[in-house]
Amino acid sequence: MCSSDTMTAEETVKAVEAVMIPVYIMGKKYMVPESLTIMKAMEYAGYKFVRGAGCRGGVCGACGTVYRLPGDYHIRVGLACQTVVEPEMYLAQIPFYPANRATYNWDELKGEAEEVYAAYPELFRCLACNACTKVCPMDVPVMEYIAAIKQGDLDKAAQLSFDCIQCGLCATRCMGEMAQYHIAQMVRRIRGKFIAVPSEHVGKQVDAIKSGYYDKTMEELKALGTVDPFSDKGESDEIKKLKQLYKEREMESHAVEDSWKPENDYALLK
């Protein structure tokens, strides 16, 4: 996953004028502005993200980071795009954790808890130590949803784990050596297919995609080109047009009631 939002010129100027503090990135000392997030501080220090950077908004889970502060044995965690650097911070990113991810045939599942148990028998190694919940940067009650799965309540587990961003930090602390986030993902998929009430409008949009309704629009967008975050060249006219279209896209207003409907709605055109 490539970084798509490096420091702007304005941010760079502010960084130069800021108070500088020492941090240790992957064991090496750097002086960086105290107001930066870990991710921007790493870029300031000369790092370029090819992996370990995604949404930059605390949602994708690609930038899980562990760090320690001076005089403290405690290992802390955070997302590099959200956590602000502190003096003498020792940090290392963990963009990927080699945890077990079970393989199963989706078409053969029936939506039963026993199928989750068969895919992830390590579920029952849980010691209820709650270390997984404590390490979660999104405050997801990890131990609670694991308990719900063990009790067979997949609906509850799926809802409790809804805010999981798949960063994998829970697996780094698990004494039972399970990959809670992969297990929860399987459960949420089961809920979506077998438990949740089908969404009528989603079905219509799927039909629209299959019918080719959006094909022409997609081809026009793809023809506008792609963004190279590391290019020192100015923006092309195609990229400017792409950004303009994004800003002008039709969006649901927060100021209207539930009666809002898009002007160009596929369901209304059928």
C-alpha positions as CSV (number, residue, x, y, z in Angstrom):
1,M,0.0,0.0,0.0
2,C,1.5,3.3,-1.1
3,S,1.5,6.5,0.8
4,S,-0.8,9.0,-0.8
5,D,-0.4,12.1,1.3
6,T,3.1,13.2,2.1
7,M,3.8,16.5,3.9
8,T,2.5,19.6,2.2
9,A,4.7,22.7,1.7
10,E,2.8,24.5,4.5
11,E,3.3,21.6,6.9
12,T,7.0,21.5,6.0
13,V,7.4,25.2,6.8
14,K,5.6,24.8,10.2
15,A,7.8,21.7,10.9
16,V,11.0,23.7,10.3
17,E,9.8,26.4,12.8
18,A,8.7,23.9,15.4
19,V,10.5,22.8,18.6
20,M,12.7,19.8,17.7
21,I,12.7,16.7,19.8
22,P,14.7,13.4,19.6
23,V,13.0,10.2,18.7
24,Y,14.4,6.8,17.8
25,I,13.0,5.2,14.6
26,M,14.0,1.6,14.1
27,G,16.8,2.1,16.6
28,K,18.3,5.3,14.9
29,K,18.1,8.7,16.5
30,Y,16.4,11.6,14.6
31,M,15.4,15.2,15.5
32,V,11.9,15.9,14.4
33,P,9.2,18.6,15.1
34,E,7.3,17.9,18.3
35,S,3.9,18.5,16.7
36,L,4.0,15.8,14.1
37,T,2.4,12.4,14.1
38,I,4.7,9.4,14.0
39,M,4.0,8.9,10.3
40,K,4.8,12.5,9.3
41,A,7.8,12.5,11.6
42,M,9.2,9.4,9.8
43,E,8.6,11.2,6.5
44,Y,10.4,14.3,7.9
45,A,13.3,12.0,8.8
46,G,13.5,10.9,5.2
47,Y,11.4,7.7,5.2
48,K,9.1,7.1,2.2
49,F,6.2,4.8,2.8
50,V,5.7,2.0,0.2
51,R,3.9,-0.2,2.7
52,G,2.5,0.6,6.1
53,A,0.5,3.7,5.0
54,G,-3.0,3.9,3.7
55,C,-5.9,6.0,4.7
56,R,-4.0,8.3,7.1
57,G,-7.3,8.7,8.9
58,G,-7.1,6.0,11.6
59,V,-9.3,3.6,9.7
60,C,-7.4,1.2,7.5
61,G,-5.1,-0.3,10.2
62,A,-2.0,-0.4,8.0
63,C,0.3,1.6,10.3
64,G,0.2,-0.2,13.6
65,T,3.2,0.9,15.7
66,V,4.8,-0.2,19.0
67,Y,6.8,2.2,21.1
68,R,8.4,2.8,24.5
69,L,9.0,6.0,26.4
70,P,12.2,6.6,28.4
71,G,12.2,5.3,32.0
72,D,9.2,3.1,31.3
73,Y,9.2,-0.6,30.7
74,H,5.7,-0.5,29.3
75,I,5.3,-1.2,25.6
76,R,2.7,1.1,24.1
77,V,0.8,0.9,20.8
78,G,-0.8,3.3,18.4
79,L,-1.5,4.1,14.8
80,A,1.4,6.0,13.2
81,C,-1.0,8.3,11.4
82,Q,-2.8,9.3,14.7
83,T,-0.2,9.2,17.4
84,V,1.9,12.3,18.1
85,V,5.7,11.8,18.7
86,E,7.1,12.3,22.2
87,P,10.7,13.1,23.3
88,E,13.0,10.1,23.4
89,M,10.3,7.8,22.0
90,Y,11.6,4.4,20.7
91,L,9.4,3.2,18.0
92,A,9.0,0.5,15.3
93,Q,6.2,-0.1,12.8
94,I,4.5,-3.4,12.3
95,P,2.5,-3.0,9.1
96,F,2.0,-6.8,8.9
97,Y,1.8,-9.5,11.5
98,P,2.2,-13.1,10.4
99,A,-0.8,-14.5,12.2
100,N,-2.9,-17.5,11.2
101,R,-5.6,-16.9,8.6
102,A,-7.8,-19.9,8.0
103,T,-8.9,-21.0,4.6
104,Y,-12.5,-22.1,4.1
105,N,-14.9,-22.6,1.3
106,W,-17.4,-19.7,1.5
107,D,-20.0,-21.4,-0.7
108,E,-20.1,-24.4,1.6
109,L,-20.7,-22.5,4.9
110,K,-24.1,-22.6,6.6
111,G,-23.5,-19.8,9.0
112,E,-23.0,-21.9,12.1
113,A,-20.7,-21.2,15.1
114,E,-19.2,-24.7,14.7
115,E,-17.8,-23.7,11.4
116,V,-15.9,-20.9,13.0
117,Y,-14.6,-23.3,15.7
118,A,-13.4,-25.7,13.0
119,A,-11.6,-22.9,11.1
120,Y,-10.1,-21.4,14.3
121,P,-9.9,-24.1,17.1
122,E,-7.3,-21.9,18.9
123,L,-10.4,-19.8,20.0
124,F,-10.6,-22.0,23.0
125,R,-7.0,-21.3,24.1
126,C,-8.3,-17.9,25.2
127,L,-7.3,-17.2,28.9
128,A,-9.5,-14.1,29.2
129,C,-6.5,-12.1,30.2
130,N,-7.9,-9.1,28.3
131,A,-4.5,-8.1,26.9
132,C,-6.1,-8.0,23.4
133,T,-8.6,-5.3,24.4
134,K,-5.9,-3.2,26.2
135,V,-3.7,-3.1,23.1
136,C,-6.5,-2.2,20.6
137,P,-6.1,1.3,19.2
138,M,-9.8,1.5,18.4
139,D,-11.0,0.5,21.9
140,V,-12.8,-2.6,20.5
141,P,-13.8,-5.0,23.3
142,V,-11.8,-7.8,21.8
143,M,-12.0,-10.3,24.7
144,E,-15.8,-9.7,24.8
145,Y,-16.4,-10.6,21.2
146,I,-14.1,-13.6,21.4
147,A,-16.3,-14.7,24.4
148,A,-19.4,-14.2,22.4
149,I,-18.1,-16.4,19.6
150,K,-17.2,-19.1,22.1
151,Q,-20.8,-18.9,23.3
152,G,-22.2,-19.2,19.8
153,D,-23.5,-15.7,19.6
154,L,-22.1,-14.6,16.2
155,D,-24.5,-11.7,15.8
156,K,-23.3,-10.1,19.1
157,A,-19.6,-10.8,18.2
158,A,-20.0,-9.3,14.8
159,Q,-21.5,-6.1,16.2
160,L,-18.9,-5.9,19.0
161,S,-16.0,-6.2,16.5
162,F,-17.5,-3.8,13.9
163,D,-14.9,-1.1,14.5
164,C,-12.0,-3.5,14.1
165,I,-9.5,-2.0,11.5
166,Q,-7.5,-5.3,11.1
167,C,-4.2,-3.8,12.4
168,G,-3.3,-7.1,14.0
169,L,-2.0,-5.6,17.3
170,C,-4.3,-7.8,19.3
171,A,-2.6,-10.9,18.0
172,T,0.8,-9.6,19.1
173,R,-0.3,-9.7,22.8
174,C,-2.4,-12.9,22.7
175,M,-1.2,-15.6,25.1
176,G,-3.5,-18.1,23.3
177,E,-1.7,-17.3,20.0
178,M,-4.9,-16.6,18.1
179,A,-5.5,-14.0,15.4
180,Q,-8.6,-12.3,16.8
181,Y,-9.0,-9.9,14.0
182,H,-9.1,-12.7,11.3
183,I,-11.6,-14.6,13.4
184,A,-13.8,-11.6,13.8
185,Q,-13.7,-10.9,10.1
186,M,-15.0,-14.4,9.3
187,V,-17.8,-13.9,11.9
188,R,-18.8,-10.5,10.3
189,R,-19.0,-12.1,6.9
190,I,-21.2,-14.8,8.3
191,R,-23.5,-12.3,9.8
192,G,-23.7,-10.3,6.6
193,K,-24.8,-13.4,4.6
194,F,-26.8,-15.5,7.1
195,I,-27.9,-13.2,10.0
196,A,-28.4,-9.6,9.0
197,V,-31.5,-8.4,7.3
198,P,-30.8,-8.1,3.5
199,S,-30.4,-4.5,2.4
200,E,-32.7,-3.7,-0.5
201,H,-30.8,-0.7,-1.9
202,V,-27.5,-2.7,-1.8
203,G,-29.1,-5.4,-3.9
204,K,-30.2,-2.8,-6.4
205,Q,-26.8,-1.3,-6.7
206,V,-25.2,-4.7,-7.2
207,D,-27.7,-5.3,-10.0
208,A,-26.7,-1.9,-11.5
209,I,-23.0,-2.8,-11.4
210,K,-23.7,-6.2,-13.1
211,S,-25.8,-4.6,-15.7
212,G,-22.9,-2.3,-16.8
213,Y,-24.7,0.8,-15.7
214,Y,-21.5,2.3,-14.4
215,D,-19.0,0.9,-17.0
216,K,-18.8,4.1,-19.1
217,T,-18.3,6.3,-16.0
218,M,-15.6,4.0,-14.7
219,E,-13.7,4.0,-18.0
220,E,-13.8,7.8,-18.1
221,L,-12.4,8.0,-14.6
222,K,-9.7,5.4,-15.3
223,A,-8.6,7.4,-18.4
224,L,-7.8,10.4,-16.2
225,G,-4.6,8.7,-14.9
226,T,-3.2,7.9,-11.5
227,V,-1.4,9.8,-8.7
228,D,2.3,9.3,-8.0
229,P,2.8,10.5,-4.4
230,F,6.6,10.7,-4.8
231,S,6.6,12.7,-8.1
232,D,8.2,16.2,-8.0
233,K,6.3,17.2,-11.0
234,G,3.2,19.5,-10.9
235,E,-0.3,18.0,-11.1
236,S,-1.4,17.1,-14.6
237,D,-4.7,18.4,-16.0
238,E,-6.1,14.9,-15.7
239,I,-5.4,14.7,-12.0
240,K,-6.9,18.2,-11.4
241,K,-10.0,17.0,-13.2
242,L,-10.1,13.9,-11.1
243,K,-9.9,15.9,-7.9
244,Q,-12.6,18.3,-9.2
245,L,-15.0,15.5,-9.9
246,Y,-14.4,14.0,-6.4
247,K,-15.1,17.4,-4.7
248,E,-18.2,17.9,-6.9
249,R,-19.6,14.4,-6.4
250,E,-23.2,14.1,-5.1
251,M,-23.2,13.4,-1.4
252,E,-25.9,13.0,1.2
253,S,-26.3,16.2,3.2
254,H,-26.1,16.1,6.9
255,A,-28.6,18.9,7.1
256,V,-31.5,16.9,5.6
257,E,-33.9,14.3,7.0
258,D,-34.0,10.7,6.0
259,S,-36.1,11.5,3.0
260,W,-33.0,12.6,1.0
261,K,-32.4,10.7,-2.3
262,P,-29.7,11.2,-4.9
263,E,-30.7,12.8,-8.2
264,N,-29.0,10.1,-10.2
265,D,-30.1,7.1,-8.3
266,Y,-30.0,3.8,-10.2
267,A,-33.0,2.4,-8.3
268,L,-35.1,5.5,-9.3
269,L,-34.2,5.1,-13.0
270,K,-35.3,1.5,-13.3
